[in-house]
């Protein structure tokens, strides 16, 4: 119970730090295009405010929050099992890709914005 409260505070802090407007280049759906670790295809969908959805290939949706920081885009998801997953995504210079480095392998996965 205490752990969920602390995680909830962490998510609330991240949400409070985020700006109200999502930049146009970020808003919308991003598809996992390359992952050297072989993760299944998934999507990230950035909406207004600071909400982000992770959508699995099978359609399972996990809600999270994001904040744009100097170092990149910080994402945080609270999973059904109570664990929190945090990721730092780095946009490419032309803002057409989002890259995330695996903490365990050091490999970099690449997301690209879909036309949808």
Buried (B, 14 or more C-beta within 10 A) or exposed (E): EEEEEEBEEBBEEBBEEBEEEBEEEBEBBBBBEEBEEEEEEBBBBBEEBBBBBBBEEEEEEBEBBBBBEEEBBBBBBBEEEEEBEEBBBEBEEEEEBBBBEBEEEEBBBBBEBEEE
